[in-house]
């Protein structure tokens, strides 16, 4: 069942409409919401929505409760391949909880928040930007970690990053919902403006595992339904590696791999002079979960993030 949750008039006889697809089970049960498209240049969630809806419709007899799919919270951004809310130069995920009766962006996010509030669980799916490649990960504020980690561990992802809440995060959809008592997990994966099918298929498998945990999915589990256990960031520290100069990156390390201290990550070179400006090496043994893919960098640009596990006694 398709339902419109926001309808706003645009200047030239058009409408901004945000819709959701409510897939109803044959028996009552919890409510799971899957949202994506908050940033118009993040498309990984589009495949997840497609594959999840396809499999649910084929096997709806096993569904207890409702799965609500929101493929595009920012449809104008998706249409125009722009990260923010077109026409207002705003990042939609920085203006929650919004304002009823405010300008169009504020009123839109207010309506979205009201519609999602009260769900048993919300998955907020994002991609990286066009510059970085991210492994499949859940990002959870330390304020809400205790209640969310058990669910995130079922999602068939690689990494759970627990971070401290900062001011900017307080204006996101996830923080606003969690503050209201609606459990919300942010999932980030892949690259901006791309779809990584393998990631999408893995996450859908994890969503079904999560639904089974919530009591929403009663299909008998099969061997292939087993999900991988993610690395938890509380067991170590995240290291940030930034460029020391401007230039062009020549990659050396493989993304999402285990690397050794001193191993080469990339070289920053000068095409003009044919010189290597910086050899970028890992500062520790660890898991390379973020890697720059866009080859142009400036001094200070993020090149990589590495998870360094604690050793015994540290």
LINGITA-V542275 format. One record per residue. RES is the residue in three letters. PHI is phi in whole degrees, -180 to 180 (NA if undefined). OMEGA is omega in degrees with one decimal (* if undefined). D_LAST is the distance of its C-alpha to the last C-alpha in Angstrom with 1 decimal. Layout:
res->RES phi->PHI omega->OMEGA d_last->D_LAST
res->RES phi->PHI omega->OMEGA d_last->D_LAST
//
This chain:
res->UNK phi->NA omega->-180.0 d_last->53.4
res->UNK phi->-91 omega->-179.3 d_last->53.0
res->UNK phi->-131 omega->175.6 d_last->52.7
res->UNK phi->-87 omega->-179.6 d_last->52.7
res->UNK phi->-105 omega->176.7 d_last->50.4
res->UNK phi->-139 omega->173.0 d_last->51.1
res->UNK phi->-141 omega->-177.4 d_last->54.4
res->UNK phi->-122 omega->178.5 d_last->55.0
res->UNK phi->-73 omega->173.6 d_last->58.0
res->UNK phi->-105 omega->-169.4 d_last->57.7
res->UNK phi->-60 omega->-171.1 d_last->60.3
res->UNK phi->-114 omega->172.6 d_last->62.4
res->UNK phi->54 omega->176.4 d_last->63.3
res->UNK phi->-126 omega->-178.2 d_last->59.9
res->UNK phi->-127 omega->164.9 d_last->57.2
res->UNK phi->-92 omega->179.9 d_last->53.4
res->UNK phi->-124 omega->174.4 d_last->52.6
res->UNK phi->-115 omega->-173.1 d_last->49.3
res->UNK phi->-125 omega->173.3 d_last->49.7
res->UNK phi->-132 omega->176.3 d_last->47.8
res->UNK phi->-109 omega->179.9 d_last->48.6
res->UNK phi->-97 omega->177.2 d_last->48.6
res->UNK phi->-101 omega->-172.5 d_last->48.4
res->UNK phi->-97 omega->175.4 d_last->49.6
res->UNK phi->-76 omega->179.9 d_last->49.0
res->UNK phi->-78 omega->176.1 d_last->51.8
res->UNK phi->-132 omega->-179.3 d_last->50.3
res->UNK phi->-71 omega->-178.5 d_last->48.6
res->UNK phi->174 omega->-177.1 d_last->44.9
res->UNK phi->-67 omega->178.7 d_last->42.0
res->UNK phi->-119 omega->177.0 d_last->42.0
res->UNK phi->-111 omega->178.2 d_last->39.5
res->UNK phi->-114 omega->177.8 d_last->39.8
res->UNK phi->-118 omega->-175.5 d_last->38.7
res->UNK phi->-121 omega->176.2 d_last->39.1
res->UNK phi->-159 omega->178.4 d_last->38.8
res->UNK phi->75 omega->174.0 d_last->40.7
res->UNK phi->-66 omega->173.8 d_last->39.6
res->UNK phi->-107 omega->-171.4 d_last->39.3
res->UNK phi->-68 omega->179.7 d_last->42.3
res->UNK phi->-98 omega->178.5 d_last->40.7
res->UNK phi->-109 omega->-167.8 d_last->38.1
res->UNK phi->-115 omega->-177.5 d_last->39.8
res->UNK phi->-57 omega->-178.3 d_last->37.3
res->UNK phi->-68 omega->-179.6 d_last->38.1
res->UNK phi->-64 omega->178.0 d_last->41.8
res->UNK phi->-67 omega->179.0 d_last->41.4
res->UNK phi->-60 omega->179.2 d_last->39.3
res->UNK phi->-61 omega->179.2 d_last->42.0
res->UNK phi->-60 omega->-174.3 d_last->44.7
res->UNK phi->-68 omega->178.5 d_last->43.1
res->UNK phi->-64 omega->179.1 d_last->42.1
res->UNK phi->-62 omega->-179.3 d_last->45.7
res->UNK phi->-60 omega->-177.5 d_last->47.3
res->UNK phi->-72 omega->177.8 d_last->45.5
res->UNK phi->-66 omega->179.5 d_last->46.1
res->UNK phi->-64 omega->-179.9 d_last->49.8
res->UNK phi->-72 omega->-173.4 d_last->50.1
res->UNK phi->-133 omega->-172.0 d_last->48.6
res->UNK phi->-63 omega->179.3 d_last->49.3
res->UNK phi->-65 omega->179.8 d_last->50.5
res->UNK phi->-95 omega->-175.7 d_last->46.9
res->UNK phi->-91 omega->174.3 d_last->45.9
res->UNK phi->-117 omega->-176.5 d_last->45.8
res->UNK phi->102 omega->-176.2 d_last->45.6
res->UNK phi->-122 omega->167.5 d_last->45.5
res->UNK phi->-111 omega->-178.7 d_last->43.4
res->UNK phi->-112 omega->-174.1 d_last->44.2
res->UNK phi->-112 omega->179.8 d_last->43.6
res->UNK phi->-116 omega->-173.8 d_last->43.6
res->UNK phi->-72 omega->-174.8 d_last->43.7
res->UNK phi->-149 omega->173.9 d_last->44.3
res->UNK phi->-73 omega->179.4 d_last->43.5
res->UNK phi->-128 omega->-174.6 d_last->44.6
res->UNK phi->-63 omega->177.5 d_last->47.6
res->UNK phi->-66 omega->177.2 d_last->49.0
res->UNK phi->-67 omega->177.2 d_last->45.8
res->UNK phi->-63 omega->-178.9 d_last->45.8
res->UNK phi->-62 omega->-174.5 d_last->49.5
res->UNK phi->-102 omega->-179.3 d_last->49.0
res->UNK phi->53 omega->179.2 d_last->45.6
res->UNK phi->-120 omega->-176.2 d_last->44.3
res->UNK phi->-65 omega->-172.1 d_last->40.9
res->UNK phi->-91 omega->179.9 d_last->42.3
res->UNK phi->-86 omega->-173.3 d_last->45.2
res->UNK phi->-57 omega->177.9 d_last->48.3
res->UNK phi->91 omega->-177.0 d_last->50.7
res->UNK phi->-125 omega->178.9 d_last->48.4
res->UNK phi->53 omega->-176.6 d_last->45.6
res->UNK phi->-122 omega->168.5 d_last->43.0
res->UNK phi->-82 omega->-174.5 d_last->39.8
res->UNK phi->-58 omega->-177.6 d_last->40.6
res->UNK phi->-88 omega->175.0 d_last->37.0
res->UNK phi->-127 omega->-179.0 d_last->37.0
res->UNK phi->-128 omega->174.2 d_last->40.0
res->UNK phi->-73 omega->12.0 d_last->39.3
res->UNK phi->-86 omega->178.9 d_last->40.5
res->UNK phi->77 omega->-176.3 d_last->43.7
res->UNK phi->-152 omega->176.4 d_last->46.9
res->UNK phi->-66 omega->-179.4 d_last->49.9
res->UNK phi->82 omega->176.8 d_last->52.9
res->UNK phi->-78 omega->178.2 d_last->51.0
res->UNK phi->-67 omega->-166.7 d_last->51.4
res->UNK phi->-56 omega->-179.5 d_last->51.1
res->UNK phi->-67 omega->179.8 d_last->47.3
res->UNK phi->-64 omega->-179.3 d_last->46.5
res->UNK phi->-68 omega->179.9 d_last->48.9
res->UNK phi->-66 omega->-178.4 d_last->47.6
res->UNK phi->-69 omega->175.2 d_last->44.0
res->UNK phi->-62 omega->-179.4 d_last->45.2
res->UNK phi->-66 omega->177.6 d_last->47.2
res->UNK phi->-62 omega->-178.7 d_last->44.3
res->UNK phi->-62 omega->179.0 d_last->42.0
res->UNK phi->-63 omega->-177.5 d_last->44.8
res->UNK phi->-69 omega->-177.2 d_last->45.4
res->UNK phi->-81 omega->-176.1 d_last->41.8
res->UNK phi->-59 omega->179.2 d_last->41.1
res->UNK phi->96 omega->176.0 d_last->41.3
res->UNK phi->-65 omega->177.2 d_last->40.1
res->UNK phi->-71 omega->176.0 d_last->37.9
res->UNK phi->-160 omega->176.0 d_last->35.4
res->UNK phi->-122 omega->170.7 d_last->35.6
res->UNK phi->-107 omega->-178.7 d_last->34.0
res->UNK phi->-108 omega->-170.3 d_last->34.1
res->UNK phi->-96 omega->178.7 d_last->34.1
res->UNK phi->-129 omega->167.6 d_last->33.5
res->UNK phi->-107 omega->168.9 d_last->33.4
res->UNK phi->-79 omega->173.0 d_last->31.8
res->UNK phi->-87 omega->-177.4 d_last->34.2
res->UNK phi->-77 omega->-175.1 d_last->36.2
res->UNK phi->-94 omega->-170.7 d_last->33.7
res->UNK phi->-125 omega->173.4 d_last->30.6
res->UNK phi->-110 omega->-177.6 d_last->29.9
res->UNK phi->-114 omega->170.2 d_last->27.4
res->UNK phi->-70 omega->177.5 d_last->26.2
res->UNK phi->-69 omega->-175.2 d_last->27.1
res->UNK phi->-148 omega->170.1 d_last->24.8
res->UNK phi->-105 omega->177.0 d_last->25.1
res->UNK phi->-115 omega->-171.1 d_last->24.3
res->UNK phi->-130 omega->175.0 d_last->23.9
res->UNK phi->-68 omega->179.3 d_last->23.8
res->UNK phi->-60 omega->179.1 d_last->21.2
res->UNK phi->-64 omega->-174.6 d_last->24.4
res->UNK phi->-120 omega->-170.7 d_last->25.6
res->UNK phi->-61 omega->-174.2 d_last->22.6
res->UNK phi->-56 omega->-178.0 d_last->23.0
res->UNK phi->-82 omega->-173.7 d_last->26.5
res->UNK phi->-103 omega->-176.4 d_last->26.2
res->UNK phi->-56 omega->-179.5 d_last->23.2
res->UNK phi->-58 omega->177.7 d_last->25.2
res->UNK phi->-77 omega->-179.3 d_last->28.0
res->UNK phi->-62 omega->-179.0 d_last->26.1
res->UNK phi->-68 omega->179.8 d_last->24.5
res->UNK phi->-93 omega->-167.1 d_last->28.2
res->UNK phi->-84 omega->176.1 d_last->29.1
res->UNK phi->66 omega->-177.7 d_last->28.5
res->UNK phi->-103 omega->-177.4 d_last->26.3
res->UNK phi->-92 omega->-164.7 d_last->23.4
res->UNK phi->-152 omega->171.8 d_last->20.9
res->UNK phi->-119 omega->-176.5 d_last->20.5
res->UNK phi->-104 omega->175.5 d_last->19.5
res->UNK phi->-92 omega->-176.7 d_last->19.0
res->UNK phi->-127 omega->177.1 d_last->20.0
res->UNK phi->-75 omega->177.2 d_last->21.1
res->UNK phi->-70 omega->175.6 d_last->24.8
res->UNK phi->-125 omega->-172.6 d_last->26.7
res->UNK phi->-55 omega->-174.7 d_last->30.4
res->UNK phi->-65 omega->-178.9 d_last->31.5
res->UNK phi->-71 omega->-179.0 d_last->30.0
res->UNK phi->-70 omega->179.3 d_last->32.1
res->UNK phi->-104 omega->177.5 d_last->35.2
res->UNK phi->-95 omega->176.9 d_last->34.2
res->UNK phi->-60 omega->-175.7 d_last->35.8
res->UNK phi->-62 omega->-179.5 d_last->32.6
res->UNK phi->-64 omega->-178.9 d_last->31.7
res->UNK phi->-63 omega->179.5 d_last->35.3
res->UNK phi->-69 omega->179.3 d_last->35.6
res->UNK phi->-61 omega->178.9 d_last->32.4
res->UNK phi->-66 omega->177.7 d_last->33.5
res->UNK phi->-88 omega->-178.4 d_last->36.8
res->UNK phi->94 omega->176.1 d_last->35.1
res->UNK phi->-95 omega->-176.0 d_last->35.7
res->UNK phi->-61 omega->-176.1 d_last->32.6
res->UNK phi->-139 omega->178.5 d_last->32.0
res->UNK phi->-116 omega->174.5 d_last->29.5
res->UNK phi->-90 omega->174.8 d_last->29.5
res->UNK phi->-113 omega->178.3 d_last->29.4
res->UNK phi->-127 omega->-177.2 d_last->29.2
res->UNK phi->-164 omega->170.2 d_last->30.1
res->UNK phi->76 omega->-173.9 d_last->32.1
res->UNK phi->-129 omega->176.4 d_last->34.1
res->UNK phi->-61 omega->177.6 d_last->36.6
res->UNK phi->63 omega->179.3 d_last->40.3
res->UNK phi->-137 omega->170.8 d_last->39.5
res->UNK phi->-122 omega->177.0 d_last->39.2
res->UNK phi->-103 omega->-171.0 d_last->36.8
res->UNK phi->-59 omega->-178.3 d_last->38.5
res->UNK phi->-61 omega->177.3 d_last->35.8
res->UNK phi->-65 omega->-179.2 d_last->33.4
res->UNK phi->-61 omega->179.7 d_last->36.2
res->UNK phi->-64 omega->178.0 d_last->37.0
res->UNK phi->-64 omega->-177.5 d_last->33.4
res->UNK phi->-66 omega->177.9 d_last->33.2
res->UNK phi->-60 omega->175.9 d_last->36.6
res->UNK phi->-59 omega->177.7 d_last->35.5
res->UNK phi->-66 omega->179.1 d_last->32.5
res->UNK phi->-63 omega->177.6 d_last->34.9
res->UNK phi->-67 omega->175.1 d_last->37.1
res->UNK phi->-63 omega->177.1 d_last->34.1
res->UNK phi->-64 omega->178.9 d_last->33.4
res->UNK phi->-62 omega->177.3 d_last->37.1
res->UNK phi->-63 omega->178.2 d_last->37.2
res->UNK phi->-64 omega->-179.9 d_last->34.4
res->UNK phi->-78 omega->-177.4 d_last->36.5
res->UNK phi->81 omega->-178.1 d_last->39.6
res->UNK phi->-100 omega->-171.6 d_last->41.3
res->UNK phi->-133 omega->-174.1 d_last->41.6
res->UNK phi->-111 omega->174.7 d_last->43.3
res->UNK phi->-67 omega->179.9 d_last->43.8
res->UNK phi->-60 omega->-179.9 d_last->42.7
res->UNK phi->-68 omega->177.0 d_last->39.4
res->UNK phi->-113 omega->-178.6 d_last->39.6
res->UNK phi->-57 omega->-177.6 d_last->37.2
res->UNK phi->-74 omega->178.5 d_last->36.9
res->UNK phi->-84 omega->179.8 d_last->35.8
res->UNK phi->-64 omega->-178.6 d_last->32.3
res->UNK phi->-108 omega->-179.3 d_last->29.7
res->UNK phi->-79 omega->179.1 d_last->26.4
res->UNK phi->-92 omega->-176.3 d_last->23.1
res->UNK phi->-79 omega->169.1 d_last->21.3
res->UNK phi->-72 omega->-179.3 d_last->17.7
res->UNK phi->-109 omega->-171.7 d_last->16.3
res->UNK phi->-70 omega->177.8 d_last->14.7
res->UNK phi->-68 omega->180.0 d_last->12.9
res->UNK phi->-90 omega->-179.6 d_last->10.5
res->UNK phi->-174 omega->-179.1 d_last->9.5
res->UNK phi->-136 omega->178.7 d_last->11.4
res->UNK phi->-102 omega->179.1 d_last->15.0
res->UNK phi->-102 omega->178.4 d_last->16.1
res->UNK phi->-106 omega->178.4 d_last->19.8
res->UNK phi->-118 omega->-176.0 d_last->22.0
res->UNK phi->-119 omega->179.4 d_last->25.4
res->UNK phi->-70 omega->177.0 d_last->28.5
res->UNK phi->-96 omega->-179.9 d_last->29.3
res->UNK phi->-155 omega->177.4 d_last->33.0
res->UNK phi->-95 omega->179.5 d_last->35.7
res->UNK phi->164 omega->-178.2 d_last->37.1
res->UNK phi->-117 omega->-178.3 d_last->37.1
res->UNK phi->-87 omega->168.3 d_last->34.1
res->UNK phi->-114 omega->-172.8 d_last->34.5
res->UNK phi->-70 omega->177.9 d_last->31.7
res->UNK phi->-129 omega->-177.1 d_last->30.1
res->UNK phi->-86 omega->178.3 d_last->27.1
res->UNK phi->-91 omega->179.9 d_last->27.8
res->UNK phi->-61 omega->178.5 d_last->26.8
res->UNK phi->60 omega->179.8 d_last->24.5
res->UNK phi->-117 omega->172.4 d_last->23.3
res->UNK phi->-84 omega->-175.8 d_last->20.1
res->UNK phi->-126 omega->-178.7 d_last->19.9
res->UNK phi->-106 omega->175.1 d_last->18.4
res->UNK phi->-59 omega->-179.1 d_last->17.3
res->UNK phi->89 omega->-179.8 d_last->20.6
res->UNK phi->-69 omega->-179.8 d_last->22.7
res->UNK phi->-71 omega->175.6 d_last->25.6
res->UNK phi->-97 omega->179.5 d_last->25.8
res->UNK phi->-171 omega->170.1 d_last->29.2
res->UNK phi->-118 omega->172.0 d_last->31.7
res->UNK phi->-103 omega->-171.4 d_last->33.4
res->UNK phi->-123 omega->174.2 d_last->36.9
res->UNK phi->-109 omega->176.9 d_last->40.2
res->UNK phi->-61 omega->-177.6 d_last->43.1
res->UNK phi->-66 omega->-175.2 d_last->45.6
res->UNK phi->-104 omega->-177.1 d_last->44.7
res->UNK phi->68 omega->-177.2 d_last->43.1
res->UNK phi->-115 omega->169.1 d_last->40.0
res->UNK phi->-86 omega->-177.1 d_last->36.3
res->UNK phi->-89 omega->179.1 d_last->34.9
res->UNK phi->-155 omega->167.5 d_last->31.2
res->UNK phi->-91 omega->-177.2 d_last->29.1
res->UNK phi->-97 omega->-178.0 d_last->26.2
res->UNK phi->-120 omega->175.3 d_last->23.2
res->UNK phi->-69 omega->-179.6 d_last->19.8
res->UNK phi->-90 omega->-177.8 d_last->17.0
res->UNK phi->-166 omega->167.0 d_last->14.4
res->UNK phi->-67 omega->178.6 d_last->14.5
res->UNK phi->173 omega->-176.6 d_last->15.2
res->UNK phi->-108 omega->-178.3 d_last->17.9
res->UNK phi->-84 omega->-173.9 d_last->20.8
res->UNK phi->-103 omega->173.3 d_last->22.1
res->UNK phi->-132 omega->177.7 d_last->24.3
res->UNK phi->-142 omega->178.6 d_last->26.7
res->UNK phi->-68 omega->177.2 d_last->29.6
res->UNK phi->-112 omega->178.2 d_last->32.9
res->UNK phi->-74 omega->-165.6 d_last->35.5
res->UNK phi->-78 omega->-179.1 d_last->36.1
res->UNK phi->-89 omega->178.7 d_last->37.1
res->UNK phi->-131 omega->172.4 d_last->34.4
res->UNK phi->-120 omega->177.6 d_last->34.7
res->UNK phi->-54 omega->-178.8 d_last->32.4
res->UNK phi->96 omega->179.8 d_last->29.5
res->UNK phi->-61 omega->176.1 d_last->30.0
res->UNK phi->-70 omega->178.3 d_last->27.0
res->UNK phi->-104 omega->-175.5 d_last->26.7
res->UNK phi->-157 omega->167.3 d_last->23.6
res->UNK phi->-125 omega->-176.4 d_last->20.6
res->UNK phi->-127 omega->173.9 d_last->17.7
res->UNK phi->-91 omega->180.0 d_last->15.1
res->UNK phi->-107 omega->179.8 d_last->11.8
res->UNK phi->-72 omega->175.6 d_last->9.8
res->UNK phi->-71 omega->174.2 d_last->6.1
res->UNK phi->-93 omega->-179.5 d_last->5.7
res->UNK phi->-56 omega->178.6 d_last->5.6
res->UNK phi->91 omega->179.5 d_last->3.8
res->UNK phi->-79 omega->* d_last->0.0
//
